[in-house]
């Protein structure tokens, strides 16, 4: 199994943790940019959450 297959398998099995990590990353980006791009960051986090695991488990 290659790296990408392992990453996809991990994301499928640990969707909630992946979504939480994406949420934290988005919050840090907001903090570092002075919340100037919050709408864009939120949209990016939501898109990433929908594309990882078996579905989006975290909603804003």
Secondary structure per residue as TSV (DSSP state, phi and psi in degrees):
chain	resnum	aa	ss	phi	psi
A	1	X	-	360.0	130.8
A	2	X	-	-80.8	172.4
A	3	X	H	-58.1	-46.4
A	4	X	H	-64.1	-38.5
A	5	X	H	-64.4	-39.8
A	6	X	H	-65.9	-40.5
A	7	X	H	-64.7	-43.0
A	8	X	H	-64.4	-40.5
A	9	X	H	-63.4	-43.4
A	10	X	H	-60.9	-46.4
A	11	X	H	-61.9	-38.1
A	12	X	H	-65.1	-41.7
A	13	X	H	-79.7	-23.4
A	14	X	T	-127.8	45.6
A	15	X	H	-57.3	-42.6
A	16	X	H	-62.9	-43.5
A	17	X	H	-66.6	-39.0
A	18	X	H	-63.3	-45.4
A	19	X	H	-61.4	-39.9
A	20	X	H	-65.2	-39.6
A	21	X	H	-64.0	-41.5
A	22	X	H	-63.5	-39.7
A	23	X	H	-62.5	-44.0
A	24	X	H	-63.5	-42.2
A	25	X	H	-62.2	-42.9
A	26	X	H	-61.1	-41.0
A	27	X	H	-63.6	-39.6
A	28	X	H	-67.4	-38.8
A	29	X	H	-62.8	-43.2
A	30	X	H	-58.1	-45.9
A	31	X	H	-60.8	-45.1
A	32	X	H	-72.1	-22.2
A	33	X	T	-103.1	9.4
A	34	X	T	65.7	30.8
A	35	X	T	58.2	24.5
A	36	X	T	-74.6	-22.9
A	37	X	T	-121.8	29.2
A	38	X	H	-54.3	-45.0
A	39	X	H	-61.5	-43.2
A	40	X	H	-69.5	-40.3
A	41	X	H	-64.1	-45.4
A	42	X	H	-59.7	-42.6
A	43	X	H	-63.3	-42.6
A	44	X	H	-63.8	-42.3
A	45	X	H	-63.6	-44.9
A	46	X	H	-60.7	-43.3
A	47	X	H	-62.8	-45.1
A	48	X	H	-63.3	-40.7
A	49	X	H	-64.0	-37.0
A	50	X	H	-70.2	-24.7
A	51	X	H	-94.4	-3.7
A	52	X	S	-111.8	150.0
A	53	X	T	64.2	-156.8
A	54	X	T	-94.5	9.2
A	55	X	S	147.7	167.0
A	56	X	-	-77.7	117.6
A	57	X	-	-100.0	-11.9
A	58	X	-	-114.9	128.3
A	59	X	-	-123.3	142.6
A	60	X	-	-86.5	360.0
